[in-house]
Structure formats: structure tokens, C-alpha cells
Amino acid sequence: MSDGRKRLVLDLDTGVDDALALAYALGSPEVELVGVVCTYGNVTMRTAVRNTCALLELLGHPEVPVLAGADRALAATSPFAPPAAVRRIHGENGLGDQPVSGRCRCAPGDGVAFLRDELRRAEGDGAELVYVPTGPLTNLAHMLTSIPGLADALGRVTFMGGALAVPGNVTPCAEANVANDPAAADAVLRGGLRTRMVGLDVTHQAVLARDDTAAWRELGTPAGIFLADVTDHYISVYEENNPLMGGCALHDPLAVAAAIDPSLVGRLPTNLRVDLEGPTRGRTVCDPDRLRDEEKTCEVALTVDVPRFLGEFRARVARALA
């Protein structure tokens, strides 16, 4: 039984919105960030490690462990390399091409062993362990097969990914994180874990504008200036690709927020699967084989309290940057 304390483990493919999610987490008093497991997606896994270490040092928390995770999809035979479209969105280095040299350190250990140890630690002292993946679900799929009893030991996993009632963002059916490893996402969604999907249905409703990045720059701190410059690169791509949005979508920060405070989003209990073949490959869809099951293992976020989330986002990120 948890005593109310929450330890947070993030699973990041550290590009721009992951950086925003990291700042949100560090500015949230309800949780203690105890580790970051890195993966591929917006960047390579090794670049995600470097970016995460650099951001943690810049934000004043170099003590947070950074672990190496998966560098490719379950079925891939070589490490992932981000395509040109992704490099354009996040920059060649994943952080809007802002310099990060001099803020790097090596990541010790591996993510699977780290999560196993954190689960034992949480069980021993009564804390709740909160796990939030914001990239492909490959790490979590590996953990399901490597850690016996994970589905029972780990609380509800809130992940950024998928789209249920809206189109995808890499194909008409598929969202990017799920599309990068549909087999891993399907294994997670049908593997007995309790999950909460925070996908494009809600993340495209929560938008960050240039007024917000200007406020970070006015803080005058190195972290504020850096994150403003990084995010302005991201916003500029949105202005070209989706000018009516008025800024950039807060994909990964909303997943972290919904993990900390689920009341921010309205949720549909259901059982999901992922299409693995054909033109709909990567689609997250209600599983017809479990449609009538009384137990629903997934909650899909379909609505979001945008004003409350944006207010909390601004306050928490400002706290982390100051």
C-alpha cells in the first residue's frame, strides 16, 4: 500500500517536447524524479542519453540517474536512425540545434535492471512508482518479458502515444511513437499492464505559444534562455506545417501531467490493440477480442482541461527554470 509518496521514472527519446516534459517533472512537487531511461525515436538512444544528461545538469539536477535503454525496435536488426522529417522537427541534435557540448556524462547501467531495483525499493518503503514513457514502448516491452510479475507490481503506466478518434501524425492511422515499434506497443497494451494512453486526441488540444517562450527568456537564467531557444525552433516547424494551431503541441508534458494528476483528462476505459500489418499498421484501436471483457486495462484520454493544464505547465516549468 502506497503512503502517498511518488517516485517518477521517465522513459524519454529526448527531443524538444521530452525536454519540456523533463522540466515539468522537475517543477512538480508531488513527485521525486528518480531516474530517466532513454530510448530512440526523436533521436538515437545515445543522443537521448546525451541530451538528458545535459538538460539535467542545466536544470540543476545532475544527481538524477540516466540509463541506457533500447536503441531499436523489437524486430529491427540495426540501431534506429531518425529520418529527415524528424530531424527537421527537433533539429539534428534533438534540441533545436542549440549547443549542448560540455554538459554530457555517460549513462551507467541499463533501464531494465534500474526499474527492477526501483520496484523493490518502492515496495520496501511504501512509495508509489510512477513510470511514464514518452517515446516508443520498446523499453517497456522488454521489461514485461524480463521482470516477472511486472504487470502486478507496477501501477498504471501513463504513456504518450497513439490516436483513437483522430488521425495519426505519420500516417492517416498511426501516431509516431506507436509507429516506431507497433509490436512493442501491442505487447504492452495486451500484456496485462494497466495503462493510460495520452495520445493525439488530447495533446493536439494543448498548445504552447511564443508568448510563453518569451517569458522563459525574460527569466534571464541559462536554463530559461536555452529552453526558450529550443522550443522556438519547435514552434517554427509547427508554424510551417500547421499554422492554424498557433504554437506547438505539448505532447510529452501532458502525459507527465496526466500521470501526476489524472483528473486533468477525461478517460474512456477500454482494451486496446495495435494493428501490425497492412495500410493501418501502427493504429491503436479497441480490441474486438476483448471488447466485452468486464476488465478494461487501458484508459484512453479523450478530453483535457486545457486552461488548468496550461496554468500548471507554466508554473511548474518556470519553477524548474528559475
C-alpha positions as CSV (number, residue, x, y, z in Angstrom):
1,M,0.0,0.0,0.0
2,S,1.4,3.4,-1.0
3,D,1.8,6.1,1.7
4,G,1.2,8.8,-0.9
5,R,4.8,9.5,-1.9
6,K,5.5,9.1,-5.6
7,R,8.8,8.3,-7.3
8,L,8.8,9.1,-11.0
9,V,10.8,7.3,-13.7
10,L,10.7,8.9,-17.2
11,D,11.3,6.9,-20.4
12,L,12.4,9.6,-22.9
13,D,13.6,9.8,-26.6
14,T,14.9,13.2,-25.6
15,G,13.8,15.7,-28.3
16,V,12.1,19.1,-27.7
17,D,8.9,18.0,-26.1
18,D,10.7,15.5,-23.9
19,A,12.8,18.4,-22.7
20,L,9.6,20.2,-21.8
21,A,8.3,17.1,-20.0
22,L,11.5,16.8,-18.0
23,A,11.2,20.4,-16.9
24,Y,7.6,19.9,-15.9
25,A,8.5,16.8,-13.9
26,L,11.3,18.7,-12.0
27,G,9.0,21.5,-11.2
28,S,6.3,19.2,-9.8
29,P,6.3,19.0,-6.0
30,E,4.1,15.8,-5.9
31,V,6.9,13.6,-7.4
32,E,10.5,12.9,-7.0
33,L,12.3,12.2,-10.3
34,V,14.5,9.2,-9.5
35,G,15.7,8.2,-13.0
36,V,15.4,8.6,-16.7
37,V,15.6,5.6,-19.1
38,C,16.5,6.7,-22.6
39,T,15.3,5.3,-25.9
40,Y,15.2,6.1,-29.6
41,G,12.6,8.0,-31.7
42,N,13.2,11.7,-31.9
43,V,16.9,11.0,-31.8
44,T,19.1,7.9,-31.4
45,M,19.2,6.4,-28.0
46,R,22.8,7.6,-27.4
47,T,21.8,11.1,-28.4
48,A,18.8,10.9,-26.0
49,V,21.3,10.0,-23.2
50,R,23.5,12.9,-24.0
51,N,20.6,15.3,-24.3
52,T,19.0,14.1,-21.0
53,C,22.3,14.4,-19.1
54,A,22.8,17.9,-20.5
55,L,19.3,19.0,-19.5
56,L,19.5,17.6,-16.0
57,E,22.8,19.5,-15.4
58,L,21.4,22.7,-16.8
59,L,18.2,22.3,-14.7
60,G,20.3,21.8,-11.5
61,H,19.7,18.0,-11.1
62,P,22.8,16.2,-12.3
63,E,22.2,13.6,-9.5
64,V,19.3,12.0,-11.3
65,P,20.5,8.7,-12.9
66,V,20.3,8.4,-16.7
67,L,20.1,4.8,-18.0
68,A,20.6,3.3,-21.4
69,G,17.5,1.6,-22.9
70,A,16.6,0.2,-26.3
71,D,18.3,1.6,-29.4
72,R,15.9,0.0,-31.9
73,A,12.5,-1.6,-32.3
74,L,11.9,-5.2,-31.3
75,A,12.1,-6.5,-34.8
76,A,14.9,-4.2,-36.0
77,T,18.3,-5.6,-36.9
78,S,20.3,-2.3,-36.6
79,P,20.1,0.8,-34.4
80,F,17.5,3.4,-35.2
81,A,18.4,6.5,-37.2
82,P,15.9,9.4,-37.2
83,P,14.5,10.2,-40.7
84,A,14.9,13.6,-42.2
85,A,11.4,14.8,-41.3
86,V,12.1,14.1,-37.6
87,R,15.5,15.8,-37.7
88,R,13.8,18.8,-39.1
89,I,11.2,18.9,-36.3
90,H,13.6,18.5,-33.4
91,G,16.8,19.7,-35.0
92,E,19.8,17.5,-35.9
93,N,20.7,17.1,-32.3
94,G,17.2,16.8,-31.0
95,L,17.3,20.1,-29.1
96,G,16.6,22.6,-31.9
97,D,20.3,22.6,-32.8
98,Q,21.2,24.5,-29.7
99,P,24.7,23.6,-28.4
100,V,24.8,21.1,-25.6
101,S,28.6,20.2,-25.6
102,G,30.2,20.3,-22.2
103,R,27.1,19.1,-20.3
104,C,27.4,15.4,-21.0
105,R,28.2,12.4,-19.0
106,C,28.0,8.6,-19.6
107,A,24.9,6.7,-18.7
108,P,25.6,3.8,-16.3
109,G,23.7,0.5,-16.1
110,D,20.6,-0.4,-18.1
111,G,17.0,0.6,-17.8
112,V,15.6,-2.9,-17.1
113,A,17.8,-3.5,-14.1
114,F,17.1,0.0,-12.8
115,L,13.4,-0.4,-12.9
116,R,13.6,-3.8,-11.2
117,D,15.6,-2.2,-8.4
118,E,13.2,0.8,-8.1
119,L,10.3,-1.6,-7.8
120,R,12.0,-3.4,-4.9
121,R,12.8,0.0,-3.3
122,A,9.2,1.3,-3.6
123,E,7.8,-1.9,-2.2
124,G,10.2,-1.7,0.7
125,D,9.4,1.8,1.8
126,G,5.8,2.2,0.8
127,A,6.2,4.7,-2.1
128,E,4.4,4.6,-5.4
129,L,6.5,4.1,-8.5
130,V,5.2,6.1,-11.5
131,Y,6.5,5.1,-14.9
132,V,5.9,7.5,-17.9
133,P,7.2,6.6,-21.4
134,T,7.1,9.4,-24.0
135,G,8.7,7.6,-26.9
136,P,8.3,4.2,-28.4
137,L,7.2,1.5,-25.9
138,T,10.2,-0.8,-26.7
139,N,11.8,-0.4,-23.2
140,L,8.5,-1.3,-21.5
141,A,8.0,-4.3,-23.8
142,H,11.5,-5.6,-22.8
143,M,10.7,-5.0,-19.2
144,L,7.5,-7.0,-19.4
145,T,9.4,-10.1,-20.5
146,S,12.4,-9.5,-18.2
147,I,10.8,-8.6,-14.9
148,P,8.5,-11.4,-13.6
149,G,5.2,-10.0,-12.2
150,L,5.7,-6.5,-13.6
151,A,2.1,-6.1,-14.6
152,D,1.1,-6.6,-10.9
153,A,4.0,-4.7,-9.3
154,L,3.9,-1.6,-11.4
155,G,1.0,0.9,-11.1
156,R,-0.8,2.3,-14.1
157,V,1.6,3.4,-16.8
158,T,0.8,6.7,-18.5
159,F,2.3,6.8,-22.0
160,M,2.3,9.4,-24.7
161,G,1.3,7.8,-27.9
162,G,-1.5,6.6,-30.1
163,A,-4.6,8.1,-31.5
164,L,-8.1,6.7,-31.1
165,A,-10.6,9.2,-32.5
166,V,-8.3,11.4,-34.6
167,P,-5.9,10.7,-37.5
168,G,-2.3,9.8,-36.9
169,N,0.6,12.2,-37.5
170,V,2.9,9.9,-39.5
171,T,0.2,8.1,-41.5
172,P,-3.5,8.6,-41.6
173,C,-3.8,5.9,-38.9
174,A,-0.6,5.9,-36.9
175,E,1.0,8.2,-34.3
176,A,4.8,8.4,-34.3
177,N,5.7,6.7,-31.1
178,V,3.5,3.7,-31.8
179,A,4.6,3.6,-35.5
180,N,8.2,3.4,-34.4
181,D,7.5,0.0,-32.8
182,P,4.0,-1.3,-33.3
183,A,4.9,-4.7,-32.0
184,A,6.1,-3.3,-28.7
185,A,3.0,-1.1,-28.3
186,D,0.8,-4.1,-29.0
187,A,2.7,-6.3,-26.5
188,V,2.3,-3.6,-23.8
189,L,-1.4,-3.0,-24.4
190,R,-2.2,-6.7,-24.4
191,G,0.3,-7.8,-21.8
192,G,-1.7,-7.3,-18.7
193,L,-0.3,-3.9,-17.7
194,R,-2.7,-1.2,-16.6
195,T,-2.1,1.7,-19.0
196,R,-3.3,5.3,-19.7
197,M,-3.0,6.4,-23.3
198,V,-2.4,10.2,-23.7
199,G,-2.4,10.5,-27.5
200,L,-3.1,13.0,-30.2
201,D,-6.8,13.1,-29.2
202,V,-5.7,15.4,-26.3
203,T,-2.2,16.5,-27.0
204,H,-3.2,18.5,-30.1
205,Q,-5.6,20.5,-27.9
206,A,-2.8,21.7,-25.6
207,V,-0.7,24.4,-27.4
208,L,2.3,26.4,-26.3
209,A,2.8,29.8,-27.9
210,R,5.7,32.2,-28.4
211,D,4.5,34.4,-25.5
212,D,5.4,31.5,-23.2
213,T,8.9,31.1,-24.5
214,A,9.4,34.8,-24.3
215,A,8.6,34.7,-20.6
216,W,11.2,31.9,-20.1
217,R,13.8,34.1,-21.9
218,E,12.9,37.0,-19.6
219,L,13.8,35.0,-16.6
220,G,17.4,35.6,-17.6
221,T,18.6,32.2,-16.4
222,P,20.7,29.9,-18.6
223,A,18.1,27.2,-18.4
224,G,15.3,29.7,-19.3
225,I,17.1,31.1,-22.3
226,F,18.2,27.6,-23.5
227,L,14.7,26.1,-23.3
228,A,13.2,29.2,-25.0
229,D,15.6,28.9,-27.9
230,V,15.0,25.1,-28.2
231,T,11.2,25.4,-28.1
232,D,11.1,28.3,-30.6
233,H,12.8,26.0,-33.1
234,Y,9.9,23.5,-32.5
235,I,7.3,26.2,-32.8
236,S,8.7,27.4,-36.0
237,V,8.2,24.0,-37.6
238,Y,4.6,23.9,-36.4
239,E,4.1,27.4,-37.9
240,E,5.2,26.0,-41.3
241,N,3.3,22.7,-41.1
242,N,0.2,23.7,-39.1
243,P,0.0,27.5,-39.0
244,L,-3.6,27.5,-37.6
245,M,-2.5,25.7,-34.4
246,G,-0.9,28.9,-33.1
247,G,2.1,27.2,-31.5
248,C,3.4,23.7,-30.7
249,A,1.5,20.8,-29.2
250,L,2.6,19.8,-25.7
251,H,2.6,16.0,-26.3
252,D,5.0,14.7,-23.7
253,P,4.4,17.3,-20.9
254,L,0.7,16.4,-21.0
255,A,1.5,12.7,-20.4
256,V,3.6,13.6,-17.4
257,A,0.8,15.9,-16.1
258,A,-1.8,13.2,-16.5
259,A,0.3,10.7,-14.7
260,I,0.7,13.0,-11.7
261,D,-2.9,14.2,-11.8
262,P,-5.3,12.0,-13.9
263,S,-8.2,14.4,-13.3
264,L,-6.7,16.7,-16.0
265,V,-8.0,14.4,-18.7
266,G,-11.4,12.7,-19.3
267,R,-10.8,9.0,-19.9
268,L,-12.5,6.1,-21.7
269,P,-11.9,2.7,-20.1
270,T,-11.3,0.1,-22.9
271,N,-9.0,-2.6,-24.1
272,L,-6.7,-1.7,-27.0
273,R,-4.5,-3.5,-29.5
274,V,-2.3,-2.2,-32.3
275,D,-2.6,-3.1,-36.0
276,L,0.6,-4.8,-37.1
277,E,0.2,-5.2,-40.8
278,G,-1.2,-3.5,-43.9
279,P,-2.1,0.1,-44.5
280,T,-3.4,0.6,-40.9
281,R,-0.1,-0.6,-39.3
282,G,0.5,1.3,-36.1
283,R,-3.2,2.1,-35.5
284,T,-4.3,2.0,-31.9
285,V,-7.8,0.5,-31.9
286,C,-10.3,-1.1,-29.5
287,D,-9.5,-4.8,-29.3
288,P,-12.5,-6.7,-30.7
289,D,-11.4,-9.9,-28.9
290,R,-11.7,-8.1,-25.5
291,L,-14.4,-5.6,-26.3
292,R,-16.9,-7.3,-23.9
293,D,-14.4,-8.2,-21.2
294,E,-15.5,-6.7,-17.9
295,E,-11.9,-5.7,-17.0
296,K,-10.6,-2.8,-19.0
297,T,-6.8,-2.5,-18.7
298,C,-6.5,0.8,-20.6
299,E,-7.8,4.3,-20.1
300,V,-7.7,6.5,-23.2
301,A,-7.6,10.3,-22.7
302,L,-10.2,11.9,-24.9
303,T,-10.7,15.3,-23.3
304,V,-8.4,17.6,-21.4
305,D,-8.9,20.6,-19.1
306,V,-6.7,22.9,-21.2
307,P,-6.8,26.1,-19.1
308,R,-5.9,24.2,-15.9
309,F,-3.1,22.2,-17.6
310,L,-1.6,25.2,-19.3
311,G,-1.7,27.1,-16.0
312,E,0.1,24.3,-14.2
313,F,2.5,23.8,-17.1
314,R,3.6,27.5,-17.0
315,A,4.0,27.5,-13.2
316,R,5.9,24.2,-13.0
317,V,8.3,24.9,-15.9
318,A,9.0,28.4,-14.6
319,R,9.9,26.8,-11.2
320,A,12.3,24.4,-12.8
321,L,13.9,27.1,-15.0
322,A,14.3,29.6,-12.1
